[in-house]
Amino acid sequence: MSTTRGTPSPVAVVTGGAGGIGRAVTAALADAGHQVVSVDRTAGADPAAHAELVADLGDPEAVTALFRRIEQEHGLPETLVNNAGIYEARDFLDYTPEDYRRVLDVNVGAAFFATQALARALIAAGRPGSVVNIASISGQSGSPDTAYGTSKGAVIALTHSLGRSLAPHGIRVNAVSPGLIDTPMAARIPAQRAAEYRARIPLGRFGAAAEVASAVRYLTGADAHYVTASVLDVNGGLH
């Protein structure tokens, strides 16, 4: 893909690209003219439309190696969407240390180390960039699924911190915080709790993955060049 003759398309990396929101984001960024590299624990994106890589995003060393490979094979990315995440529906009293670490390693650690790997490369090259973290309303209002809510709260804090620390290098860091979105992950929410959530949403419905992707496209685009360290809610008015 090329935006103009002799000018390669900007490279965007989307982690968790095989999931519902990830697929929508890869499609939106490709439509905006990016060469999209989709990364997930398993294959599942559309290889005809996007480059697809498999990596353990909970392993910091694997994340560092992944970004070296992406730069070698596709060029230096200028956009990163940290969408990789896992959801554990269980009571706080039932969590094991392994459960807790797994959720935090993927939901927070992957975003931390992927952003670090990209920022190091961009700063070394003297180039600007944009990072969008996919957070969640669970990180703002709390969640019965304690580890998940805790992890998403950490993603929001990470966004504010990195937005400030990387701004002098021309690297913007923002987050999109979805409410209840109609995805396979949301389908794992117990039915009674999902119905209670739906009843509280002022717009009266769950969101669509494409609506989250539109927010990501905005934050990575030229119209948001003065936006950093910010969180954009996409939640139908649920607070």
N, C-alpha and C positions, 0 to 999 in steps of 0.2 A: 504494500500500500504506500502511496506517495501523495503528498498534498499538492505539490507542484513539481514540474519537471526538474529532476536533479536534487530536489529537496526531500529527504526522507520524512515520513510521518513521525511525530513525537511518540516516544515509547511510554506506555502506561502499564503498570503492574497492578493486578487485582488479586489479592489473596482471598481464599475461600470462593474462588471463581466458579466452582461447580454447583454451588447452592442457588436457592431462589433469588436472593438479592444479588449475589455475585454474577449470575448469568445476566440479569438485567443491567447491572453496571457495565459489564464488558460490552454488551450491545450498545449501550448509550455512548460509551467512550469511543468505540469503533465508529459509530455514526458521526461523532464529533471530529473524526479524522485521526484518531490515535491508532498506532500499532499496539494492540493489547496483548499482554502476556498474562494468561490466567494460571494461577497456582492453587493447588489444593492437595489434600492428603491422598485423594484418589482421582482418577480420570473422570471426566464427566461434562466438561464444557464442550463447545463446538469447535473441533480442530480445523474445520474448513474455514472458519471465520477468524479464529484467534490461535496464537501459539499457546500450547498447553504444557505445563510442567507439573510434576508430582514431587512434593517435598513434605517433610515432617516439620510443620511450622512451629511446633512446640520445642524444637531443638535449636538453640541459638547458633551453634556451629553450622547446622544445616541451612539456616537462614542466610548466614554470611556467605557460604559457598553458593547458594542459590543466586544471590545478587551478582557475584562474580561471573557466574555462567550466563545470566541474562545480559550483562554488559558485553560479554564476549560474543554472544550469538545474535543479539538484537540491537546493541547500542545502549548508551547510558539512559536509563529512564529519567523522565522529568516529572512523572506523576506516579503516586503510589496510593492505592486504596486498600486500607487495612480492614478487610471484611471477614477474615477467618475467625470463626468462633464456634464454640460448642455449648450446648445447653443441657444441664442436668436437672431434671425435675424430681426433687426429693426434699424431704424435711431437713431442717438444719441439724436436728439431733442425730440424723442418720448418715451425715457426711463422714467419710474416712479421710485421713490425711492425703491419701492418693487421689481421691475424688477432687478435693480442694486444689491440690497442686496441678492436676490435669486441666481444670477449668482456667486457673490463673495463668498457667504456662501458655495456653493457646490464645485465650482472649486478651491477655495483656502482654505477655512475653513476646508473642509473635509480632504485635504492633510495635513494641519497644525496639526489638532488634532489627526488624525490617526497616524501620525508619532510620535507625542508627546506620545501617549498612548503606542505605541510599544517601543519607546526609553526608557521610564521609566521602562518597564518590562525587557528589555534586560539589561539595566545598573544594575538593582537590582539583576539580575541573573548572572551578570558578563559574558555575552555572546555577541559576535559580531552579526552584522546583515547587511542587505542591503535594501535600499529603492530606488525605481525608480518612479519618478513622470512623468506622461504623460503631457507634455507641448504642444506647438503648434507653428508653424511658425507665427501665428497671434500675439504671444507674443514677437516676435523678430522684425518683419517688420511692425507691426500695422495691424489693421483690421477695415473695415467700421462698423463692429458689435462691438461697442466700449467697452461694458462691458466684452464681451468674450475676446477680445484682451488684455484688461487691466488685466483680471484674469489670463491669461496664461503668461503674462509678470511677474506677481507676483509669479507664480509657478516657473519660472526660477530663480528669485531672491531668493525665498525660498530655492531652490536647492543649490545655491551657499552658502547661509548662513548656512544651516543645514549641508552641506558637511564639512564645516570648524568646526562648533561647536561640531559635533558628532564624528568627526574623532578620537579624543583622546580615545573614548570609543569603537573603533573598528567598528563603524556603518558607512557604506558608504552610501552616498546620491547622486544620479545622476538623470538625466532626459533624456527622449527621446522626441525630438521635431518633430512630424510628419508634413509633408506638407499636401497636399490634399489626403486623403485616402478614398477609396471606401467603405463607411459605411452608415448606415441609417442616422446618424447625418449629414454627408456630403451631403446627398440627400436633406437636407433642405436649402442648399445654393441656392439662386435664379439662374435659368438656365443660364441667360446671364452672370452673374458673374462667374459661374462655368466654362463656355466655355472660358472666358477671362483668368482665372487662368490656365486652361489646356494648352492654347496656349503659356503661359510663362514658362512652365516646360521644362527644357532642355531634359529630358528623354521622353517627349511627352505623358505622361499618368499619371493618378492618381495612388497612391500606393495601395498596398493590406494590409489588417490588419495583415496578417501573416508576412509581412516584418517588421512591427513595433514590432510584438511579438518576432521576431528573435533578434532585437536590445535589447529588454528587457531581453531576455534569456542570452545574452552575458553579460550585465551589472550585472546581479544577479549571474553569474557563477564564477568559479575559475579563468578564464582567465582575469577577470577584478578586481582582488583583490587589484590592485594598482591604481584603478580609483575611484575618488570621486570628488564631487563638479563640475562635468562635465555635459555638455549637448551634446547629440549625435543627430545630424540632420538626419532625414529620410524623405527627401523631393524631391528627384529626381533632385536636383540641383537648385531648386527654391529659390531665395533670394530676 
